[in-house]
Amino acid sequence: MRLIEEVYIKAEKNTICQTCGIDIEEGSNHLLETYVHQGALLTSHYCLNKKCNPPNNVRLRLMKFGSLLLIGSVVIYLLLTESSPF
């Protein structure tokens, strides 16, 4: 499956959030994701609640993990050089 687009639009008809099952009223904003899977277009509708955001924000996760790894390695390096006898 490959993500094609991720847009915030107004609902054209009443739909249901695919994460939590809340009704998305016609005309209200929601997140629409479009995927391609073996030539077929798949769409997913998500409401705007923070708990219902889909876990596709990989870039943010990588930035958090990279920052944590960098800070952790610097702290460990500093602790190891402090304990040396020189």
Secondary structure, 3 states (H helix, E strand, C coil): CEEEEEEEEECCCCEECCCCCCEECCCCEEEEEEEEECCEEEEEEECCCHHHCCCCCHHHHHHHHHHHHHHHHHHHHHHHHHCCCC
